[in-house]
Amino acid sequence: MTTHWTPRGEMRHHVTIQSIATTATANGETTDTASTFCLAWVKLKPLGGREIWLARAQQDTSTHRISMPYIANVTPKMQAVLGARVFQFTSVNDIDEMHRELEIMAVEVLE
């Protein structure tokens, strides 16, 4: 598995980006399976009070903003793992559609 880019500036968190596949079991239930999509250096920023309030007003429960270099095929059906912390993506935005940087809104899963 290769790491995309190297740390630069504020992108100092090394995370595993995982894709999530939902499959049906024999008894009709569904189960989610995570598999590694890539490794990447990211900037992880908790949302402030006003940002959380605005996100909730738009029916979004995001708790963190993740900035990272552009990587093709990153989707909202993915998550980032940093140690024992898991951040499920709620949206993925290609900044200015320039294929240089992604802005990802995410919810930290608390277990």
C-alpha positions in Angstrom: 0.0 0.0 0.0 1.4 3.3 -1.0 1.0 6.6 0.8 -0.2 9.6 -1.2 2.0 12.6 -0.9 4.2 13.5 2.1 3.4 15.6 5.1 3.4 19.3 4.4 2.3 22.3 6.4 -0.9 21.5 8.4 -1.4 18.1 6.7 0.3 16.2 9.6 -2.2 13.4 10.3 -1.5 10.1 8.6 -4.8 8.3 8.1 -6.1 5.2 6.4 -8.9 5.9 4.0 -11.3 2.9 3.9 -14.1 2.1 1.5 -17.2 0.5 3.0 -19.0 -2.3 1.2 -22.4 -3.4 2.3 -23.3 -7.0 1.8 -26.3 -9.1 2.6 -26.0 -12.1 4.9 -27.7 -15.5 4.4 -30.5 -14.5 6.8 -31.2 -11.2 5.0 -29.4 -8.8 7.3 -26.7 -6.5 6.0 -23.2 -6.1 7.2 -20.6 -3.4 6.4 -17.0 -4.4 5.6 -14.2 -1.9 5.5 -11.2 -2.3 3.2 -8.2 0.0 2.8 -8.5 2.3 -0.2 -5.3 4.3 0.5 -3.1 6.0 3.1 -2.9 9.8 3.1 -1.6 12.8 5.0 -4.5 15.1 6.0 -5.4 18.1 8.0 -8.0 17.2 10.6 -10.0 20.1 12.1 -12.8 19.8 14.6 -15.7 22.1 13.7 -16.3 25.1 16.0 -19.6 25.8 17.7 -21.0 28.1 14.9 -19.9 25.7 12.2 -21.6 22.8 13.9 -24.8 24.9 14.4 -24.7 25.7 10.6 -24.1 22.1 9.7 -27.0 20.9 11.8 -29.3 23.6 10.2 -28.5 21.9 6.9 -29.3 18.4 8.3 -25.6 17.6 8.4 -24.2 16.1 11.6 -20.5 16.7 10.6 -18.1 17.1 13.5 -14.8 17.5 11.6 -13.4 18.9 8.4 -10.7 16.9 6.6 -8.5 18.6 4.0 -6.2 16.5 1.9 -4.5 16.4 -1.5 -6.9 15.3 -4.3 -7.2 11.6 -4.8 -9.5 10.3 -7.4 -12.5 8.2 -6.5 -12.8 9.3 -2.8 -16.5 9.2 -2.0 -18.9 9.9 0.9 -19.2 6.1 1.3 -15.7 6.0 2.9 -14.2 6.7 6.2 -10.8 7.8 7.6 -9.1 5.9 10.5 -6.6 7.6 12.7 -5.4 5.2 15.4 -8.6 4.1 17.2 -10.6 7.1 15.9 -13.0 6.6 13.0 -14.4 9.5 10.9 -17.3 8.6 8.5 -17.5 10.9 5.5 -20.7 12.9 5.0 -19.6 14.8 1.9 -16.6 15.1 -0.4 -15.8 18.3 -2.3 -13.2 18.7 -5.0 -12.2 22.4 -4.2 -12.9 24.6 -7.2 -13.0 21.3 -9.2 -9.3 21.7 -9.8 -8.3 18.2 -8.7 -5.8 19.6 -6.3 -7.5 19.4 -2.9 -10.4 17.6 -1.3 -12.5 19.0 1.5 -14.3 16.3 3.4 -17.0 16.7 6.0 -17.0 13.8 8.5 -18.6 12.6 11.7 -16.4 11.1 14.4 -17.8 7.7 15.4 -17.8 7.5 19.2 -18.1 4.0 20.6 
